[in-house]
């Protein structure tokens, strides 16, 4: 089944970069340089999205995160002391 192509990305690269990409494309047997570029950017985009989604992988993780933001736990004494210490530090180092 053919993919509907209805958008375009224009990119300027050096001759050396184009030759490198073209060589890699040929090594993997792609029919065209465009096909190879689309394959690579899709693969990289998915990898980036996966890498940045690791922290909140499950729906339960996301729910817990939102719940904690909306209803934060009560700060204990050590946290309050650290906050005051940080505020004093900030005041001393203002420009």
C-alpha positions, 0 to 999 in steps of 0.5 A: 500500500502506497503512503500518501505524500502531501507535505514537504521538508526542504533541507540544505546540506553540504555535498559531503553530507549528501554523499554520506547519506546517499551511500548509507541509503544505498547500503541499506537498499533504499529505492531513493534518498528521500525514502531513506531520509523519511525512514531515518527521521521517523526512526529517530523521532520515535526514539526521542519520544520514547527516551523522553517518555521513560519517566512517566511510562505508565498511565499510573505513573502519569496519574500519580504525578498529576495527583502529586502536583495537584495535591502536594504532600505536606512539607516536613521540617527538613524540607522547610529548613532547606527552602529557607536556606535556599531563599537566603542563598538566592537573596545573597546572590541577586544581581 
